[in-house]
Amino acid sequence: MGWRSGQSYSQDLRDRVIAAVDGGQSARQVAVTFGVSIAYIYTRGANRPHRYQLSWQCTHTFV
């Protein structure tokens, strides 16, 4: 059974997503690798404690 809307991601998956972004991968690469949305990745980054260093890579320029 796959993931359904309304269910939380496992703590293991959340940890791996954050570790991949902190390791230098772009949000788009991480989203494809782990099957999560880009919005989820940015939301998790915004809600992280401030004691962590964030290494988010913005690949879009909005005009």
Steps between C-alpha positions, in 0.01 A plus 500: 500500500640838400478838664154658512400863533465598864760256629828616648833403353705270721766656722763304307389652169486850649854460636631374165337789311653762732840326492498495119424873481762577763741286299470738206235346275242734350141487620395371157753213511394404852129512408554261209730269697268460800161550333401809699385840377731799471254692718545238773877547491479879532234474773719264702792738459294797615385313812844379609660630819728798439804326647546303176674634193278490192650455156197548276571555134259721309497408132229742386503874456161668516460827316 
